[in-house]
C-alpha cells in the first residue's frame, strides 16, 4: 500500500511544519484548500495507478522484471531522498511558489512518462516525477497551517486525512479502468497522461490563489540550510543499496552487485558521521541524530521500515501474480486490492477512538494480524486458483494489520517528541516510510521474480508457488515487527 499520521497506503507524509506566525484567518478562501488537496490526491493516485499498470507496461515495453521494479521504485527513490529538502525549500522561497514549482515539474514528468518509448526512458522520467512530488507535497501541510486556524484548521486537516484515505482505493480502481479501457489504443499511457490536464488547470488557478498569499507572508523567514552534502550522501547510499537488489537477480548476482551493497553500508556510515558532525557544529542536518536518539524513536523507525516494506512487497508481488498468473484484467486487479485499501483507511481514521487499554498493544497486534493475513493470502492462492471468499477476508485482514502497525506507531512517535524537534522527527519518519516502501519493492519483488524464474514456467500454478514463497517471507518480516518492541525495549 506505496503521510502526519498516514491514513492510507501510499506516499509518506510531508515533514510537519512548525505553526507559522504568518496571519491566518478563520474564514480562508476555500479554493486554496481545494487546490492543494487536489495536488495531494493526484500524487497519491499516481503511486497506485502505476502499481496496477505494471504488468501492462512490462508487456508493451518488453520490460524485464527489474525494469518494472525500477519504474515503481524510481519514484520512491527521489521522493524519499528529496522530501526534507523540499520542505526546507518552501520555508526559504515561499510555500505557494515552491508548491507550484513542484507541481509544474510533476506535470511535465507525467507527460514525459506517458510518451516514453522504452523502459529506460520511463524509469528516468519516474525519477523526475518523484522529485517533483518531493518538492510539491511538503508544502500542503505548511499552507494549511499558515492559512487556517481554529475550527477551520481542524476541518482542513479532516479533509486532508479523507483525501489520503480515499486516494489509495481510488488509485487502484482508476488505474484498472484506464488500463482496461485502452483509450485510442494507448494501453498504459493514460495512467500518466491523466495528470497532465489536471496539473495544467491546477497551475493556472494556483498562480492566482497561492502566489498572493506568499507575497502577504513575505516576512523575514527563518529557513534552515539545505544540507546539500548530506543530500548527496543519502542519495548515493540509497542508489547503491537499491540498484543491485533490483538488477542483481536478473544478472545472476555478479561481483559488482555485492560490491555496491558493501559500498552502500560505507556511504550510509559516512552520511551518519557527517550528519552528527554537522549537528555538533550547530548546523541543520538533513536528519538530526538527536531525534533518532529520542526514547522510542529507534523502535518507531524500525517498525515503520518493516511495515512499509511488507506493504510495498505485498502490492508488487500480488499485482504481478493476479495479472500475470491468474490473467486478471487491470480493472479486476484494481478492484481486488480495494478491500485492503478501504479497510486500511477506515482503521487509520478510527483507531484513536478505541479503548485506551488497547492503545499500547495496537502496533504489535497489527504486525501479528498482518503476518497471519499475508500468509492467508498465500495459502488461499497457492493452488493457482482464485482463492474464493477466504481470500477477501485475508485481504481485509492485511488492511487492518497494516493500519494498526503503521498509524499508532507514527502518531505515538511524533506525539512524544519535544515541539522544537517536531519538524525533524516528522521529516525523519516520512523519509523512513518511503525508504521502507522502496526496500519492500526491491527485496520482496526480487524474491518473487527470482522464485518465478527458478521454477522455469509461466503457468498460474508456478506463479502461485512464487507468490507463496514471497507471502511467507512477508509474514516472517511482519512477525519480526511484532516482537521488535520487546527486543529493543530490553536493550
C-alpha positions, 0 to 999 in steps of 0.5 A: 500500500506505496503521510502526519499520521498516514491514513492510507497506503501510499506516499509518506507524509510531508515533514510537519511544519512548525505553526507559522506566525504568518496571519491566518484567518478563520474564514480562508478562501476555500479554493486554496484548500481545494487546490492543494488537496487536489495536488495531494490526491493526484500524487497519491493516485499516481503511486497506485495507478502505476502499481496496477499498470505494471504488468501492462507496461512490462508487456508493451515495453518488453520490460524485464522484471527489474525494469518494472521494479525500477519504474515503481521504485524510481519514484520512491527513490527521489521522493524519499531522498528529496522530501526534507529538502523540499520542505526546507525549500518552501520555508526559504522561497515561499510555500505557494511558489515552491508548491507550484514549482513542484507541481509544474515539474510533476506535470511535465514528468507525467507527460514525459512518462506517458510518451516514453518509448522504452523502459529506460526512458520511463524509469528516468522520467519516474525519477523526475516525477518523484522529485517533483512530488518531493518538492510539491507535497511538503508544502500542503501541510505548511499552507494549511497551517499558515492559512487556517486556524481554529475550527477551520484548521481542524476541518482542513486537516479532516479533509486532508486525512479523507483525501489520503484515505480515499486516494489509495482505493481510488488509485487502484480502481482508476488505474484498472479502468484506464488500463482496461479501457485502452483509450485510442489504443494507448494501453498504459499511457493514460495512467500518466497522461491523466495528470497532465490536464489536471496539473495544467488547470491546477497551475493556472488557478494556483498562480492566482490563489497561492502566489498572493498569499506568499507575497502577504507572508513575505516576512523575514523567514527563518529557513534552515540550510539545505544540507546539500552534502548530506543530500548527496550522501543519502542519495548515493547510499540509497542508489547503491543499496537499491540498484543491485537488489533490483538488477542483481537477480536478473544478472545472476548476482555478479561481483559488482552487485555485492560490491555496491551493497558493501559500498552502500553500508560505507556511504550510509556510515559516512552520511551518519558521521557527517550528519552528527558532525554537522549537528555538533557544529550547530548546523541543520542536518538533513536528519538530526541524530538527536531525534533518532536518539529520542526514547522510542524513536529507534523502535518507531523507525524500525517498525515503520521500515518493516511495515512499509516494506511488507506493504510495498512487497505485498502490492508488487508481488500480488499485482504481478501474480493476479495479472500475470498468473491468474490473467486478471484484467487491470480493472479486476486487479484494481478492484481486488486490492480495494478491500485492503485499501478501504479497510486500511483507511477506515482503521487509520481514521478510527483507531484513536477512538478505541479503548485506551487499554488497547492503545499500547498493544495496537502496533504489535497486534497489527504486525501479528494480524498482518503476518497471519493475513499475508500468509492467508493470502498465500495459502488461499492462492497457492493452488493457482486458483482464485482463492474464493471468499477466504481470500477477501477476508485475508485481504481485509485482514492485511488492511487492518494489520497494516493500519494498526502497525503503521498509524499508532506507531507514527502518531505515538512517535511524533506525539512524544517528541519535544515541539522544537524537534517536531519538524525533524522527527516528522521529516525523519519518519516520512523519509523512513516510510518511503525508504521502507516502501522502496526496500519492500519493492526491491527485496520482496519483488526480487524474491518473487521474480527470482522464485518465478524464474527458478521454477522455469514456467509461466503457468498460474500454478508456478506463479502461485508457488512464487507468490507463496514463497514471497507471502511467507517471507512477508509474514516472517518480516511482519512477525519480526515487527511484532516482537521488535518492541520487546527486543529493543525495549530490553536493550 
